[in-house]
Amino acid sequence: MRRREFITGAAALAACAQLPDMARALTPGHSITLSGADRLPVGFHNFTGTNLAKWQAALAAQQRGTANAVLGCLGDSTVAGQGAASNELASNAKSLSWPTQLAKLVPGGSWSSVWGDNNVSANAGDPHGFDARLDRSGWTVDYIKASGTLCGGFFHDQQTALANFFTPTNPIDTIEVWYAQAPDNGYFSIGVDGGPPLATVSCAGPNAFLKATANCTLGRHTINLQRMPNTESDVYLTGMRAYNSAVKEVSVYNLGGCRWGSADFVVKTYPWSTLPAVAAIAPNLVIFQAGIVNDWDNRIPLSTVTANMTNVINALKAVKCDVILMSGPPSEAGVYASYETQEAYVANMKSLAYAANVPFIDVWALFGGRWKASAMFDSLHPNQAGYELIAGYARAAILDPASRSAS
């Protein structure tokens, strides 16, 4: 078995040194080797070597240079990255979230997408501060949780004059924009660097969640999105991806929505609601944290949690997407749910993983089953070091889909 260098950075190592033995299982050079097969360390469950076959095929295609492999990270604020920085609404916190750090740990990995998050506007923050590649001048983030909108909100435009919208850190020649189509919606254009439109998109029509694609010359560009001046109708955008089509990457989508529990992921009122939207995007693999932290803090009945998670798993499997369940980090007992309550929710998720034949990463146990100040920003959210640890755990699971766990 080859060694896996699961985490990087002195901050992560310092935090890890203060965590219990189980949480230190994934430090560089200290992964647990079990005889007889290539196996994962403790904290990983129901990795059978065969239940990530679709992801294994996608990763092999990416490594051959024939297709991108797409990984979606779906969950609550601990996925979105809240708490990663000292002021998570104004410190480019999403760049320190575990999905972004995971992209940096994966060969060919790219943080190539931007998605809305309702927590930013709800707390008077600026999406540009949360994700420094984004300048949403002229756009707002609509908080439409009732519809289950993907990641908690639409980028919504009511103006025709807007400034730069998104500046990827990588050279690009392809731009994909996901948007809501509805009977009374307007038009928008996609351009780069303030030049003429590369594409003009009508958002009017029967309710649908659709993707528009535009191409540009390869290079480093600023993407401009603008509502067309010949219409007063509104435009609603949900997410964007930008990439170099000649370089096949592992695209990591941060699909975290702050304050979300398992019930928020199953809403399918509209085509752009979370469950049908994720199914339309159809990543090759989704790591689903399920909002378990908010469920245990809100004492959602375990039977309800199980039903919600099962709905998501079934919907993703129906579009040929593999799923890994992953528990959240321990919340501080006394401030939030007791450790006994948290443990019951984690055990419930683990049981479901076996019943649904999907793998399970027990982050709660890997953090020691107790809140640790060294890895946490506050009573609920990890800090940068804590997110580095989670990224390392996820990396261990996705780079070798044929690996098996001890249990």
N, C-alpha and C positions, 0 to 999 in steps of 0.2 A: 504494500500500500504506500502510495506516495504521500509525503507530508503536505498538509494543506496550511498555507499561511493565511489564516482566516481574518486577522485584523491588522490594521496598520496604525502607526502614530503613537507617540509617547503618551498622549492623553488617554488613549484607550488602554494602554498597558498599565498606566498608573491606576486607572479606575478598576481594571480587572484584578489587580493585585490585592485590592481591598474587598473583593467579592468572595463568596464562599467557594469551596473547592469545585462544586459542580459548575459554577459560572466561569471558572478558570480552565475548564476542559478544552477550550478552543483557542488557547494562546499559541502563538507560533512555536513549533517544535514540541508541543505538549498534547497533540491530538492523540486520542486513544486508539490504539491498533488492536483489533480483535483477530485472532488467528483464523485461517481458513478462507477468508473472502475479504473483498474490499468493503469495509463497513464504516458506518458513521458512528460518532461517539454518543455518549449518553445525552438525553434530551431530544433525540430524534426518534420518532416512532412510526411504524408502518411504512417505512421505505422498503418496498419489496423487491426493488430492482426492475419491476415491470409496470408499476402504476404511474410512471412518468414517461410513458412511451412516446406520447406526442411531443412533449418537450425535448426528449432525447433526439427525436427526428429533426425538430426545428433547430436545435443546437448544432447537430451534425451538418445540416444544410448551411447554416451560417458559417461554420468552420470551413466548409467547402467553397464558400464564396458565391453561393447560388441564391440565398434568400436571407432576409433579416429574421432574427428570432425576437419575438416580442413578449416581454414580461410585464404583467400588470401587478401593482402592489395596492391592494384594496383594503381600506380600513378607516380608522378614525384619526384623531389628531396626532396620535403617536406614530402613524404612518406619514401623515402630511408633513410633520417635522416641527410641530409646535414644541417650544422648549429647547430647541437645538442651540439657540443663541440667547444672550442676556436679555434681549428685547425681541421676541420672536416675530413681532409684527413690523419690525423696521431694521432687520439685521441680516437679510438674505438667508433666513433660516432654512428655506427649502433646500438650499445647496448642502446643508448639513444633515438633512433627514437620512434615515437609513436607506431608502431606495436610491437616493443620489449617491451616497457613499458606496452602496452595492455596485452601481454602474461603474464606479472607479476601480473596484476590485475585480471586475470581470473582464477577461481579455476581449477586446472589441466592444466593451460596454459603452453606452452613450446615454446621457441624460438629455434626450432629444425632444422632450415634450414640455408643454406648459398647460396647466389646467386650473380652473377657478377654485376658490375655496371660500365658503361663506364666512368663515370665522374672521377673515381679514377685514372685510367691510363692516361686519357686525360689531367689531371692536375698534372701529375708527382707524384701522391701519391702512396701509397702502399696498396693493398687490406687488408693486415694484419693489417695496422694501422686503417683502417675503420671498420674492424671486427676482433678483437684480437684473435678469435678462429682459424683464418685462417693463414696459412703460405704457400704461393703459390710459393715457390722456384721451379724454373724450368718451371713455368707456366707464361704466360702473359694473359692479358685481352684484347681480340680483340674487337675493337670498330667497330661494323658492324651495325650501325643504319639503313643503307639503307635496310637491310633485316628485320628490325623490331625485331631483336633478343630479346628474353625475358630478361628484365632488362638491356638491352643495350649492352651486350657483352658476348662472350664465354670465359671460361677459356681454353686456347689454349696451347697445349704441342707439342714441336718439339724436345724434349730431352728424353733420357731414364733414366737419373739420377735425381731423385728429392727427396727432403726432406719431412718432415711432411707436410700434407696438411690441415687437419681440426681436431681440438680437441674440441669436444662438452663439455659442462659444466655438462651434465647429463649422468648417466650410460646408455649404449646402448647395444643392441644385433642385431639391424637391420640397414642396411645402404642402402639408395636408391640414385642412381646417375642418373640424366637426361642428355642425350647426343644426339648429332646429328649423325645420320647415313647417309652416302653418299657413292657413289661408290668407291671413292679413299681414304677413311679414313682407319685408322689403328686399333690397338688393345690397350686396357689398362687393367690394373689389379686393383683390390680393395683389400687392406690388412689393417691390424691394427698393430701398435706398431713395425713396421719394420719386421714383420714375413712373412711367405710365403703367396702367394695370396689366398684370400678367393674365388675370382671369377676372371675369365678372360673374357673380353667382346670384341667382334668384332664390330667395328663401320662401317664396309664395307657393302654396300647393297643399295637398292633403298632409295631415300631421305625419311627420317622419323625422328620423334622426339620420343625417346624411353627412358624407365627407366630400369636400371639394379639394381638388389637387391642382397645383400650379407648379410650373417649372421655370428655372432661371439659370443663368450661367453659373458654373461652379465658382464659389468663393465665399468670403465672409460678408454677410449681408444683414441689413436691418429690414425686417418684414413689416410692411405697412398694411393695415386692414382699415377699410373706410366704407361707411354707408354711402351708397350712391346718392348724389344730390338731386336726382330726378324723382325721388320718392320720399315721403314723410313717414313711411312705415318703419317699424322697429326691426332690429336685427339682433339675434341671440346666438352667441358662439359659446361652445362648451370646452373645446380643447384644440391644441395645435401640436403638430409634430413637424420637424424640419431636419433633413438629413441629406447626405451625399449618396445618391443611388448607386454609385460605382463601388462603394465600400459597404459590405454587408456587416451589420452591427447587431449587438444585443441591445435592443431598445428597451429601456426601463421606464415605465410610466408610473408616476406617483399619482395614484387615484385615492389619496386620503382626503376625507372630509371631516372637519372638526365637529366634535360633539355628537357624532353619529353612533348609534347602536345597531344591532343586527336588523331591526325592523326597517331602518332607513335604506337598507340595501336591497330590499325585496319589492319596493314600490314599483309598479309598472302602469301607472295611470296614463302616461304618454310614452311615445317612442323614445323620447330623450330622458325618461326616468332612468334611475341607476341600473336596474337589472337588464332591461332591454338594450340600454346604451352600451353596457359592458359586453353584452352578447354580440351587438353589432360590431364593436371594435374587434372582438374575438382574438384576444392575445393567445399565444401558444401556451402560456402558463400564467395562472393568477395565484399569488400568495395572499390568502384571505385571512385577515386579522379579525374581521367580523364585528368590530366595535365591541369586543368582549369586555374591555375596560369600562365602558359606559353601561353595558348591560349589568355587570356585577354591582356597579355603584348605584344603579337605579332599581336593583332587585327585580329585574325582569324574570318571570318564571322560566325555569330551565327548559320546560317543554316548548315554550314559545321560542326561546333562543335556538333550540334544536331544529324546530320547524323552519325558522328563518334561514339558518345556515344551510339546511338541506335544500331549500328552494334555490339558493344561489349556486350551490354545487351542481344541482341537476341542470340548471339553465346553462352553466358554463360547459358541462360535459356535453350538452346537446349541440353546442357549436364547436365541438372537438377541441376544447381547451382543458388542459390538465389543471388540477387544483392542489395546493398545499395549504392546509390550515395552520395557523400560527397564533399562539396565545400572546397576550400583551404582557408588558412588564408589571411587576407588583406595584399596586397603589399603596400609599401609606395608610395602614390600618389606624382607625380612630378618626382620621380625616375623611377617609372613604371606607369602603367595605372592609370587614374583618378578613384576616388571612384565611380563616376557615371558609368564609363565603367565597373568596377568590378561588381557593383551591377546588371548591365544588364546581365552579364554572369551567375551570381548566380541565378537570376530570371529565366533565360533560363533553367538552370539545374533543378530548382525546378519544372518548368512546365513539363519538360520531365519526371521527376519522377512520376508525376500524370498520364501522358499519358501512360507510360509504366507499371504503377502499381508497382513501386518499391519505397521503403522508401528513404528519403532524410534527411541528417544531414547538417544543415546550419552552418558550422564552421565559415564562414565569418561573419555571423550575431552574432554568439555566442562570437566572438572576438570583437564585437561592430561595425563592418563595418569600422573600422579605424585602421591603423597601430599603434601598441603600443610597444614602446621600451622595456618595462618590459618583454614582452613575445617573443621578436624577437631577433635573432642573427644579422641579417642585414636587408636590405630593403625588402627581399623576404622570408627568411627562419626563422621559429621559433627557439628559443633556447631550452634548455632542459626543462625549465618550460613551455614553449609554447607547446612542444610535450607532456608533462604530461597532460596538459589540453585536448588536442585532444584525447589522450588515454582514458581519463575519459569519454569524450563524446561518443566514440566508445563503451566503456564498457557498458554504459547505454543502448545502442541499442541492443547489442548482447546477454546479459545475460538473458533477458526475451523476447524471440521473439514474445510472444503473447500480449505484451503490445501495447497499442494504443497511438497515438499522439493526441493532441488537434485539429490539423488541418490536 
